[in-house]
C-alpha cells in the first residue's frame, strides 16, 4: 500500500516474488520514499529514468502509439519528435550531418513500419544513429525544468533559427508532452514535469482573414476559369464553394454519395475523406488513405444540401467522364508528362494538379491587384467563402455548423470576422439610430 492505494505484481515463480518483496522491504527499512504513481521505490524509478535516453523514450512512445495513429498523425508526431531529438543533445554536441540525422530519425528510428519490415537500418543511417545514441540527453535531465525549457526552445525555432509559428509550436508541443505522459504510464517518471514549468504560449490565430474570402461574382469567375483550364476538376472546385467541402472530402466523393435531380437542390452525404501523407506513413504503403470525417467517428456522416449550380456541375461531370474505382468522381487520369493513364483509375486526383489549376485560374479570373493579394490564395479558401456566404445570408449558425462539420463555438470563432452582411446591417442600424435621435433631447 502506497498513499492508500494498493499495488500488485505477478511473477513466474515464488523465488522471483520473494526477491522482489525483499527489494521492497529493504527500501522500506531504509526509509526510502515510494512513488505514488507506480508503488515502486524511488531508487528504482530514478534508475530506470537515468538509464533511459530521450531518443529511446521517443522510440518507445511512437512504437506504442503507431497502430492507433492515422497516417497524417504519425507523420506530424514524428516530425515533432525529430525536432526535439535534434535539439535535446548533451552539452557541446552538434550533429556532423544534421540533414542525414533528421532523415535517419524520420525514416528509421521513429518509423515503426520501417523497423517492422527490416531488422537492420539502412547502411547510410547507421553512423547517424550511433551518434544520436551517444549524444541524446538522459530522461532525468529532460525531466528537470531546464530540460523542459530546452525542449520548448527546440520546437519554437525553425531550422534556419527563426521563430516558429504558433500553430507549429502547438502541434510539436504534443510531441513533447506525449512521450512524457507515456513515461509516467511506464513508471519512468512520477509525474509529467511539464506541469512544473510555466511557458508562455503563443496566441494561435483561428479566425480566417477576411481578405481571402471571395464574393459570389469572384467565385463564379474562378469556377468558370477552372472549367476552361481543366474541366475534369470543375466539379471538384464547385464542391468546395457551393457545399463547403474540405479538399480531402471532395477527393473521396463517389457517385453513390450524391442525389442530383434534374433541377433544383440536391443532396450530398459525406462519410469519408482522403488523407495524403506519403507511403512511409500508411499501413498499406500507399501514398494516402481513406479516413473517417474530421472530428467524427468511423460511421458518422454529414449531410449537405447541393446548390442547383453544384447539381448542374456534377451532373455534367458524370455525363462526360468515366468514374474511377468504386465510383470515385475525381481521379488521376494522366501521369508524368501529361500522358493518359488507362482505366480503371484508382488514385484520387493529386493535390499538385489541384494547386496547378487553381494558380492558373486565379491569374485568369482575377485582376492583377487581386491575384497579388491573399484573395482565394488556396483552394481551401473556397470553403471559407461558402461558410461565410451561408452566415451572411442569415442561415442559422447551428445549421451552418452542421453542414460545415464544425461545432457552433468553432464556427463563430473562426468566421465571425467574415460576416460582411451582418456588419453592413449593424452599421445601418447604428446610422438609423443616430439619425432618429438628432434634434431630440437626452
N, C-alpha and C positions, 0 to 999 in steps of 0.2 A: 504494500500500500504506500503510495506517494501522494501527498496532498489530498488524501481522502479518496483517491482513485485507485482501483485495482488493476494491476498489470499481470500478464502471464506469458510464458513461452513454453513451447513444446520441444522435446529432444528425442533423438532416436533411441536412447537407452538411459538407464538410471545413472550410469557413470558420468555421462555428459551433463545431465541435470544437476548432479551433486557438485560438479566442478563449477558450473555457472552459479549455483547457490553459494558456493564458497567465496566467489568473487564479490557477490552482493554482501555477504556477511562481513568480509574484510573491509569493504568500503564503508559499511555502517559503523564498524568498530573504530575506524579512523575518524569518524565524524564528518565524512565527506558528504557534500550536497548531492542530491539526486535530481535528475531532470524531470520537471513536471509533465513534459510532453511525451516522454518515452518510458519513464520509470527507471532509466539506467543511471549508473553513477556518472557524475560529470567528467571524471577522468576518462571514461570510455568514450563519451561524446567528444571530448576535446581531442582524443587520439584519432578518432575517425575523421574529425574536421581537419586536423593538422596533416594527415596523410593524403588528403584529397585535394587536388588542384582544381582551379576554376574550369579548365578545359575538360577535365574528367567529369565534373558535375554537369557541365553543359551537354556533354555527350550522353550521359545517363538520362538527363531530362528529355532530350529530343527522342531518344530511343523509347522512353516510356510513353511519350505522348504521340509519337508518329502516326500510329494507326487511327487515333482519334481526330487528327487534324485533317482538314481539307487541303488539297494541293497548294492553293494560294496561301493558306495559313502556314503550311510548312515552309514555303519559300520566304514569307515575311518573317517568321520566327528565326529561321536560320540566318537571315540577313542581320537581324539584331544580335544573335549570338556571335556571329563573326566579328561585328563591330566591337562588341565588348571584349572578346578574347584577344583581339589585336591591341586593345587599349589597357587591359589588365595584365601588365607584364612586370616582372621583377625589375627593381631599380637598375638603370643603366643598360637594360636590354633593348635593342632596336632590331627588328627583323631585317636580315640581309636582303630579302626579296619580298616586299610586302604584297605585291601582286600574286606571287606564287603561293604565299602563305594563305591569303584570302581564298584563292582557288582550291587549295588543299582542304581547308576547313569547310568550304561550301560544298564541294563535290565528293568529299570522303568523310572527314571526321564527324561532321554534323549531318550527313546524308545517310540515314538508316537504310534506305533501299539499296544504295550502292554497296554498303558493307554487307548486306544480306546476300548480294549477288557474288561477292568475292571475299575470300578470307584475307587477302593481302592488298594493300593500297597500290595504286599505280607507281611505277618507279619514280616518276618525276615529282611525286608528292612526298616521298619518304624523308628527304632531308628537312623539308619544312615541318613535317610532323614531329621529327625528332627534336627540332629546335623549339617548337612550342611546348613540348612536354618538359623541356628543361627550363623554359622561361616563364611559364604561366604562374600567376600568383596562387599561393595556397588559399584554401577556403577560409582558414582562420584569419587571414589578413583581409580578405574581402568582407568578412563579417564585421569588421571594425568600421566606425564612422568614416574614417579616411578612405577605406576601401569602397564604401558605398558612393562617396563623393567622386572617387576616381571613375567608377562605373558610370555615374551620371554625366561626368565630363566627356567620357568616351562617346556616349550616344548623343551628346549635344553638339558635337563637332563633326563636320564633313571631312572627307579625305583631303581636301585642299586647305583645311584649317579654318574655314569659315563656319559661321553659326548655322546649325541645322534648323530646319523649320519646326514649328511647334507640333505639326502633325507627325513629322518623322520622329521627334523625341518621344511623343506619346506612344507611337507604335513600338519603338525599340525599348521603351521602358518596361514593356511586358516581357521582353527577353531577359531582363534583369530580375524582375520580381518573380517570374515563373520558376526559374531554377532555384531561387532562394526559398520559395514556398515548398518546392519539391524537396529541398534539403531538410526542411523541418519535418516533412512527412517521413523521410527516411531516417530521421534521428541524427543527422549530421549537425543540425543546429537546434537550439532550444526554442528559438523564435525567429521570426523574419526580421533581420536587422534593418530593413528599410524603414521600419516604424520608428527607429531611434534617430533618424536623420531628417531634418526639415529642409527640403529642397523646394525652392520657389518654382512652380510650374509655369511654363509659358502659356499664355492665353491662346487657345486654338480658335480659329475663325470658322464658324459653321455657316453663318449666313452667306447666301450667294451674293456675288457682286451684281448689282442691277445692270451694270454696263454689258453683261454677257447675254442678257435676255433680249431676244428679237421680238418685234411686234408681228402681228399676223401677215402684214404685207411683206415684210422682210423674209419671214418663214416661207411664204409661198414662192417668192423669188428664188430662194435657196433650193427648195424641193424641185422647182422647175429646172434649175441648173443641173441638179443631180440626175434628173431624168434624161437630159441631153448628153451628159458626160458618160454615165454608166447606168443604163436603165435597169439592169439586173438588181440594183440595190436601192432603187427609188422607194420601193415599199418598206425597206428596212428603215430609212430615214423618216418615212411617213409614220411608222410605228413610234418612233422616238418623239415626234412632235405632236401627233394627234392623240396618242394613248399614254404618253409619258413613260414609255418603257426604258429601262436601262439597256445599254448596248448588249450586255451579256444575256438579257432576257430576249431581245429581238433575235439574237443568233440561235436561240433554242426553239423559236416558234415553228410549229408544224401545222399542216393543213387542218388536222383534227381539232386544233385549239381555237379555230375560227368559225364564227357564224356570220356569213356575209350575204345578206339579202340583196335582191336586185336593186333596191332603192332604200333610202333611209338609213337608220342607225343599225349597226351590227353589234357583235359581242366577241370579246377575247377572254379566254380562260387560261391564265398563266399557271404553270405548275413546275417550271424548272428554268435554269439559266446555264449558259455555257461559260465556264471559267477557264481562261487561258493562263497557264502557269509555266509551261515548259516540261519536256518529257522527264527531266530529272526529279520532278516532284509528284508525278502521278503514279498510282499503283500499276496501271497498265502500260506505262511508258509512252503514252500518247501526249500530244502537245497540250491538251486541255482535257477537261472532264465536265460532264453534266452534273449539276448540283441542284439542290432544292433552292427555292426562292430566298432572297436575302431576308434575314430576321424571321424566317418561317421554319416550321418543322418539315420533315420529309414529304408528307402527304398534303400539306396545305396548298391551297390555290388562291389566286387573286383574279377577280372578275372585273373587267374594264369595258366600258362602252366603246364601240368603234364609231368614230365620227363618219358621216357619209363620204367625206373626201377620202378618208382612210379606207373605207369599204371599197370605193372605186379603185384606189391604187392597188389594193391586194387582189381584187378580182382580175384586174388587168395583168398582174404578175402571174397568177395561177393560169390564166388563159394563154400566156405567152411562153412560160418557161417550165421545163420539166422539173419535177421535185427531186430533192436529194433522198438519201436513205431515210426511212421512217417518216417520209412526208415533210422533211425539213425544207423550208422555203428558200433560205439564203445560204448558199453553199459556195465553196471554192470551185469554180468552173474552168479556171485557167491556171497554168503553172508558170514557172520562170520563163521570162521572155514572151509572155502572153500566149503561149501555146495551149490549146484547149486540152482539158483533162477529160478522158472518156467517162461516161456514166458507168455505174452509179456513183454519184458524188457523195462522199461520206463526211468530209470536214466542213464545219460551218465557215462562212465567209471570213477571211482573215481580217484582223483589225488593221493591218497595213494597207489593205485595199480600201477600207472604210476611211482611214485618215487621208489617203491619197486623193480619193474622190472628193472628200469634204474640203480639202485645201483648194482644189481647182474650182469647186462650186462657190466658195467664198470670193475668190478672185473674180469670178464671172458675174455673180449676183449682187455683190456689194460695191459701193463706191470706194475709191482708193482710201479715203479717210476711214470709212467703216472697216475695210479689210485690215487696216493698220491698227485698229482698236481691238479691245478684248471681245467685241461683239461676236457671239457664237463661235468662239475660237475653237471649241471642241465639239464633236458630235453630241456629247453628253449635255451640252447647253440647250439642245432642243428639248430635252426632258424638263429642264428648268423653265423653259418658255411655256411648255404645256401646263405645268402645275401653276405657274404664275397667271396664265390666261384663265384657268378654271377659277382660281381665287378671285381674280379681278372681275370675273363675270358674276360673282356673287354666289357661287356654289358653296354649300355648307362645308366648313372645314373638316368635319368628320367624314363626309363623303369623299372629299378630295384626298384625305389621308388614306382612306381605304383603297381608292383607285391607284394612288401612287406607291402604296406599300410602305407608308410611314406611320408612326404614331402621331397623334394630333400635336403633342408637345414639340416633337422634332419638326413637324411641318411648319408650325408657326415660328419656331426659332430660325429655321433655315430660310423661309420665304417671306418673312414679314417685310423686309426691305424692298421687295419687288412688287408690292401691291399698288401699282400706279393708279389703277382705277379708284381704289379706296382713298388714296392720298388726294386725288383731284376732288372727290366728293367731300372729303373732310375740309379741304381748303374753301370750297364753295360754301359749306355750312358756316365756316368762320366768317367769311366775307359777308354772307347774308345777315348774320347776327350783328356784325358791326354796323352795317348799313341801316338796319332796322332800329338800332339804338341811337343813331345820330339825331341830335335835336331833342332828345328826351333827357329828363333829369335823372340823376342817380345812375 
